[in-house]
């Protein structure tokens, strides 16, 4: 097996062995851990004898042999069992027990990783189904040693297997990994302005991914820095909530370096509720958080963290419970260095964080916090159909707290939706990829910041607006007609007259009976009023008051309000209803909103855009922003379509008529064939 596809297909073919005993959703419980185990077995094979001899020689003389055995194995882990794949298969009747012995022989750090696969349960199921020998024999026939399969290729193999697992079980592989060309683009964008610094002698770099999956983003970033500066010290950090992908990432990093420090920096658990790198800051931070995934399970911890304000990770607040992307973004911002070195962030998200949420909403407030702190550097719109599980639009956000002087206060938008080439063979929903040349073109647009059809630069305030409430006057006519009096039955305050909260049945019945009598008196009183239409509330109210006095009856405030509501109708020809100060009352049904750019004065905008069309309208000055106390609520959104829309003129009538004529001729020809 020489190429990537052959290796993936060979490993995936093991599903044929287990399909009758394992559900499709459980294939990964077998294939993933055995793939990892086979690679580890291959890695340790050359030094196995040295490890066992050292153990036998010094077992009784040295209390702690861990460091020495790691030195002998050449890695930060080892295995002290006498078994390997060959010896395990040589004793088929005892295979299950011997395999358990083999796993128990791993050093504690690697055994912890393997246990994340729930391997004991898998061994038991395979053994009971008489499949354990067949599966191990199949894995013995593939060479996964790093000299045959590099770490980069192994990462691709793991990710392709995970794609197949999730495709088989209709789950969401977008939660696990990102296409490699998207990762390359993100890494290049992160480091586009730092080439000289990264080549500096003695350079030390710390890279972090808060939802690292199989570790592809971390290793790709490390490899890119290694290409630029072999002498640089690069340390990787991550956290992953999925136990299987966590185990893949950690085991692969153990095999990537002899000291194992990067692997030890990969933590297990939910980043949102349990930050395992709480006090650390990083130079480069990159991630692909899950799209549209609820954070309900993390809610209590997240909201407690948000309550800490600037001392916590979610200072700007929380988005809606159905999507946690912007929580991951805030978390990443909290991990930026606060010294002069600063940090850079790359995160890929769907379109929701760009525009979801009205002014004052959680999402808008998070965008506001980011833009007003001048952290957003650029957003790149990617082509559709890049990801394995979805064809939706995705965007790479680049953020930093060390913007170049020329970029301060500015945000670049890049439309790279046309930068793609078709795949030779579709992979799920993935039908396109971005070539290396196209990645270079996108990075060049980002680095040079030209104004073009693909690149536009804006002032950060261009994305902000004030949502201003526009009121129009309430105009009502009033009439005590039988039809309108009947509407009283729909008014809650009137209905409540005949309801009782008393528990005693007799008292309850008596109170409700009294209420029905009062309802009848009100109907009778209103029915005796003159049945004419009043165009002014000030003219109608004295008539209503006189009717009440004539009966010696006084309407309480809720019932009076209900009566006025039932007896009134909106009327553009009626007089404006005014309050005690003579000010017009607002008609809530005519209330509207205007979004005024932050760069423009609210009153100037109103005078130009609203007043000429609605001369009786006014701005509700009581609705103010919670931060600056100015009129209207401040909101931020980034609408790519607005900035990159290109008008396409409709076709000419001659072209349309020609198409219609052509269709008519085709229909006539088909009818002739049917008739003949």
N, C-alpha and C positions, 0 to 999 in steps of 0.2 A: 504493500500500500504506500504509494508515493505521494498522493495529494490529499488535501484536506477533505474533500467530499468522500473519498474512499474510506477514510478513517471514520468519519461521522456515520456513514452508511453501515460500516461493519459493526460499530458499537450499537447503533440503533437496531440492527438486525436481531439483537438479543431479545428484543420485544417479541419476536416470533416464538421464542422458547417459553416465555412466561405468560403469553396472552390468555391461556385457558385458566390460569391460577391467580392472575392479578388483573384488577380492573385497569383500564387505560390510564386513569388518573394516578395510579400507583406505580406505573412503569419507572418513574424517576427514583422511587424508593430502592429499586434494585440497581438500575444502571448508573446513577450518579455515584453512589458510594463505592461501587466496584471499579468504576473508572478512576476515581481518586486513589483507591487502594492499589490498583495495578500500577499507577504512575509512581506512587511512593515506593512500592516494592522494587520497581526498576531503578529508581534513584539510589536506594540503599544497597542494591546488589553488589557493587564493586567493593564496598567497605564492610560488608556483613561479617566476614571472617575476622577482621581486625577488631570489630566491636565485641564479638563473642569471646575471642581470645583474651582481650583486655578484661572483660567481665570475669572470666574464669580465673584469671591470674590475680586480680586485685579485689575480688568480692569481699574477702575476709580481712583485707588490710586497710581499705579506704571506706569511710562511712558514706561519703557522697561522691558518686562516680559520674554525676550528670555532665559536668563540664568536660571531663576527660572523654566520656563516650561520645559526646557531641563532636569533640575534636577528631576522634577516630572516624566518625561517620561522615564528617565534612559538612554537616548541617546542624541546625539548632534542635534537632530531634534524632531519635535512633530507635532501633528495635532489638530487644534482647532475646526474643524467641528464636528457637533453632529453625523455625519453619520459614519457608518462602513459598511462592506459588507452586513451584515444582514439587517440593516435599509435601505440601498439603494435598496435591492431587495424587501423589504416590500412595497415600493411605486413604482411599475412598471411604471405607466403612467408618472411619473416625473423623471424617472431614469437618463436620460441624464443631465438634469439641476442639479439634486442633486449630480451626480458624479462630475460635474464641481465645485460645491460648496465644495465637499469633497477634491478635488485636490487643490483648492484655500486655503483650511484650513491648508495646510502644511507650516511649517516654510520656509523662503526664500531659505535656502540652499538645502532642499530636493525638493522643487518645481522646482528649477533650474534644478535639475537632471531629474525629470520626464518630464519637457518640452523638453529635448533633444530627447525624443521619438516622438515628434510632435503629442502628445496625443490628442490634441483638434481635429485635423483632423481625427484621428482614431475613436474618440467618434462619430463625426458627421456621418461618413460613416457607422458605425455599427448601429446607431440609424435609419438612413434612410433605411437600409436594414432589419430592425426589428430583428437584431441579438444581440443587446447590452445586453438584459436581458439573453438570452441563454448563451452567453459567460461568463458573470459574475456569473450566476448560476453554470456553470461548474467549474469555478475557486473556488467558495465557498466550493466545495466538496473536496478540497485537502488542507491538513495541511502543511504549509511551515514554521511554527514557528521554530526558531533555536533549540529548544529542540527536535524537530522531524527531522529536516534537518539541519545538521551542515553547517557551512560556507564552509568547504571543499567540502561536498557533493553538496551544492548549486552551487558552482563553476563548478563542474562536470556536473550538470544538465544544467546550462546555456551554457556551451561549447558544450554539446551534441546537444542541441537545435539549436545552431548556426551552427553546422555541418550539421544538417538536413536542415536548411534554405538554406544554400549555395549549398548543394547537389541538392535541389529542383530547384534552380535558376541557376545552373551551374556556380556559382561564386567560389571564391578561399578562402576556410576556413583557409588555411595556413597563411593568413594575420591576423587571429583573435586569434588563440590559438595553443598551443603546447601540444602534448600528455603528460599526467601527469607523466609518468615514465621518459620521457626526461627531464621534469622540475626537478624531484627528482635527476636525475643524475647530472644536471647542478648545483643544489644547493649543493649537496655533494662534487662535484669537487671544487666549490668555497671555501668551508669551510674545506676541507680535511686537510689543514695544520694549521688551526686556532682553533682547538678544545679547547686547554688549554686557549687561550686568550678569547674565547667566554664564557667560564665558570667563568671568573673573576668577582668578586663582583663589582657592579656598572657599568658594561659594557654598553656602549651606541653604537648603530649601526644604520647607515643610509643606506637604500637600495633603488635602483633606477632602473626603467625600462622605457626607452624612447619611447617604443611602447607597452604599457602595456595591451592592449586588455581588457579582463574581469578581469585582475588583478591576474591571477593564479600564475604567477611566484613570484610576490611580497608576496602574502599570504603564498605560500609554503616556501619561504625563512624565513619569520617571524616565521612560525610554527616550522621550524627546529631549529631555535635559541631558541625558547621557550622551546623545548624539552631538550636542553642542559643547559639552564639557565633561569628559570622562572623569576628571578629578573632583567634580562637584559632589557634595554629600547631600543625598536626597533621602528624606524620610517620609514614609507614607502613613496616613492615619485614616481610619474609616469606621463606620458603624453600619450594621445590617440587621434587620428584624427577621428576615426569613432564615430559618436554621440551615436549610440545605445550601443556599447560595452563600451564606456566611461561611459554612464549612469549606466550600469550594475556594472562596477567596483566601481564607486563612491558610489552607493547606498549600495552595499554589505559591503564596508568598513565603511560606517556610522553605519551599524548594527553590525560591528565587535568590536567596542570599544565605550566606553561611551563619550570620549572627542571629537571624530570626527576628530582629527588632521590628521590622515592618509588619510581620505577621502578628506579633504581640500587640501592635497598635490597632488591630482590627477588633472592635468591640461588638458584642451581641446585645440586641435589644432595640426598643423603639426610640429613635432619636428625639421625637417630639416630647415624649413624656419622661425620658431618662437619658439625658445627655451624658455619655460616658467619657467625654473629653471636656469636661465642664470649664476648666480653668485655662485651656490652651487656645492659642491663636495661631494662624497659619498664613503662609505666603500666598499660596494658590488654593482656591476652594472651588470644586466643581461637582455637579450632580445632575441626575435626571430623576426628580421625585415622581412618584406615581400620579397620574392624571385623574382628576375627578374622584379621588378616593376619600371616603369619610374618615374623619379623625375622632369619631365618637368614643372609641376606646381610650383615647388619650385626653379626653375633654377636661377631666378634673385637673390633671397635672398642667395642661396647657393654660387653662384659665387662671390657675394659681400663679403660674409663671408670668402671665400677662398682667396680673394685679401688682406685680413688683415694679411695673413701669420701666424706667431706664436701667434699673438694676437687673432686669430679667432679659430673656431672649426674645420676647414678643411685645416690645415696647409700643409698637404702633397699633396693637389690638389684634383681633382674630377675624378671619374670614368666615363665610358660612360653613356650617358643619359638614357639608357635602364635598368639600374640596380643600385639601390641606397643602396645596402647592405653595401658597404664599406664606405658610408657616415655615416650611423648609427654607424659603428665601430669607425670611427674617432671621432664622437660626444661623444661616450662613453668614449674614451680615454681622451677627454677634461674634463671629469667629475671626473677623478681620483684625489685623494688628493695628494698634493705636499709636505706634511710634512713627517716626519719619519714614520708615520703610513701607508701611502700609500693606495692603493686600489687593488681590484681584480675584473676581468671582466669575464663573461661567455656569449658567444653569439653563437647561432646556425645558420648556413648558409648552402647554397648548395655548390657545388664544384666550382662554378665560381670564387669566391674570391681567391681560391688557385692558379689558373694558368692563368686566362683570362688576356690578354694584354701582348704585347711584351715589350722588354726592352725600357724604356723611356715612356711607356704609363701611363695613370693615375692609373690603377690598380697596375702595377708593382712598380710605385713610392710610392704608399701607403704601399705596402708590404715592400718595402725598408725602408721606414720611421719607420715602426713598428719594423723590425728586427734590424736595426742599432741602435735604441734606446733600444734594448734588453727588449722589453715589452712582446713578445710572449713567453709563458711558455710551452704550450702544445696544440696539436690538436688531437681530438679523432674522428675517422671515425665511424659513426653509421651504424647499419644495414639498408638496404633498406626496403621499405614498412612499415615504422613506422608511417608516417603521414597520415592524413585522406584524403587528396586531391591529393597526389602524391606518387609515389614509388621511386623517385629519391634519390640519395645518399646525405646525410647531414653530417655536421661536427660541433662539438663543439670546439670553440676556447677558450682557457684560457689565459688571459693576466694579467700582474701585473707589477707595478713599485716598488715592494718590494720582488724581488726574493731572495731566500735563497742563501747564498754564494756559495754553491756547484752547484747551477743551473745557475749562471751568465754566459751569453754568450752561453747558451745551449737551445735547443728546443727539446721537447719530442713528438714523434708521436706514437699514439696508434691505432692499427687496431682492432676495436671492432665490425667489420662487421658480425662476426659469433656469437656474444653474443646476442641471441634472442630466444624467444619461440613463437610458433604459437598461434594466437588468436583462441579461440573456435568458434567465429563468426566474420567474416570480418566486418569492419566498413568503408565503402567506399573503398579507396585504402589501408587502414590500415589492414594488414594481420598478423603483428607481434608486439610483445612487448618485452621490456627488463624487466626481473624479478628482484625482490629485490636482490636476490643472485648475479645475473649478474651485477647489479649496484655496489654491494660491490666489485666484482672482478675487475671491471674497475677502481674504485676509488683506490683500492689497487695497481694496476699497475701504476697509476698516482703518488701515494704517495711514493712508493718504487723505482720507476724508474728502473726496471730491464731491461737488454738487453735480449730480447726473440723474438719469432716469432710474438708476439703481440705488443711489445714495443721496440722502438729504440730511441736513444738519439743522436742528431746531434749538431755540432757547427753551430751557426746561419749563418755563412758565407757559409756553405755547400749548402744553397739554392740560393746563388747569382752566377751570371755569367756576363761575358762581351760579348756582341754581337759585334764581330769584322767583319769588311767588308773586304772580300778577292777579289782582282782584278786580272784580267788576261788581257794580251795585246790585243790590237785591231790589227787585221790582215785583210787587204782588198786588193782585186785586182780591177782594174779599166778598163773600156772599153766603148768607145763611140759608142756602137752598136745601131741599130734602136730600138731594144727591150728596152734597158736601157734608151735611150733618151725619149721614150714614158712614162717612169715612172715619168718624170718631172711633168706630169699632176696631179699627186697625192701629190706633194709637196706644202704645203700651201704658202710658200714664192713666188713660181712661180705663183700660182693661184692669189695671191694678186696683181700681176702686172696688171691684167685686171679688178680690182675692184676699185671703187671710193666711197669716203665718201661725196662727194659734194651733196648738196641738189638741186641745179639748174639742171633741166633735161638736158639741152643742154650741160652744162659744164660737167656733169656726163658722158654723152654719149661720148663726145670728149675725156675725160681722159681715159675711158675704151677702146675706139678704139685705142688710142695711146699705151695703155698697151698691147693689142692683137698684135699690130705690133711689139712691143719689144719682146714678146714671140716668134713670128715667126722668128725674127732675131737670137734669141738664139738657137732655134731648127736648123736653117740653119747652124749656125756657128758650133755647135756640130756635125752636120751631115757631115761636111767637114773634121773632124779630122780623123786620121788614125784609122781603125777599127781593132786594135790589143789589146790584153790583157796585161796590165801592172801589174806586181807582186809587184811593189814598188811605193808607193804614191809619193816619191821624184822624181821618173822618170816620172810620169804622169803629175805632176803639171807644169813643164816647157812646155810640149806639149800643155796643156790647155791655158797657158799664151800666147804662140806663136799664137794660133788660135785667141785669143782675140785681140792681137796686129795687126794681119793681117787684121782684120775687123775694127780696130780702135775702139774697143768696150771694155768697162771695166765693169765687173760684180760687183754689190755691194755685200757686205758681206752676207746678207741673201740669195740672189739668188745663189751666189757662193757655199754656204753651201748646198743649195738644189741640185745644179748640182752634187756636189761630192757625195751626198747621193744617188741620182738616178743612177749614173754611177758606183757605187761600189757594191761589194758583199763580204761577209765574206769568207775568204780562209785560211785554216790552213797552206797552203804552201806559203803564201805571206809573204813579209817582215813586221816587226812590225812597226806600225805608231808611230812616235815620235813627241814630242812637240819641241818648239824652243830651249829648254835646253837639248835636246837629250834624255829626259826621255820617257819611254813607255807610250802611251795613253791607258786608260782602256776601255775595251769593256763592255758596260753596260749590254749587253745580257748574258755575261758570269759571271757577278757579283754574288758572293755567300757570305754566312755568316757562321761564326763559333761561337758557344757558348763556351766560355772558362771559366771554373770554376774560381771563384774569388781567390781560394786558389792556383792557378797556374799562372806562368808567361806567358804572351801572346806570347812572342817570342819563348819560349821553346816549348809551345804547337804547334805553327805553324811549327816549325822545325821538330817536331815529327809526327804530324798528317796530315799536308797539303803538305809541301815541297816535300816529297818523291813521292807523286802522281802527283803533279802539279809543276814541277820545275820552270816554268815561272811565277808563281803566286807571289803576294806580298800583304802585309797588307796596307790598306788605313789609313795612320796615321793622315789624316785630320779629320776623324770621331772620335770625342772625347766625353767623358761623361761631362755633364753639371755641375756636382758637383766637381769631382776630377781632371778633365781635362786630364785624362789618355786615352789611346787608347781604342776605343770601348765604346758602351753604356752599363751601368750597368743595369741589370734586376734581379728580384727575382721571383721565383715560387716554389711551394711546390707540387711535384708530388708523391702522395701516392703510385700509382701503381708501380713506379720505386723502391721504398724502400721496398715494401712488396710483390713484385712479386715472385711467386714460380713456377719454371719451371715444367711443366707437360709433360713428354716424350710422344711422339705419340705411339699409339698402335702398336703392332707388326704385321707384314704381315700375320702371321698365324691367329691371331685373326680377322683381316679384311677379309681374305679369308673364314674363318669359317662363318662369318656373311653373306657374299655374297652367299655362298653355301646354307645357311639356307633360305635366301630370294628366291633363285632360286627354292628350293624344295616347298616353300609355293605357288609360282606363278604357278608351274606345277600342284600342287594339285588343285588350284582354277580353272585352265583351264580344268582339267579333269571333275570337277563338272559341268562346263558350257556345255562341250561337251555331257556329259551324260544326 
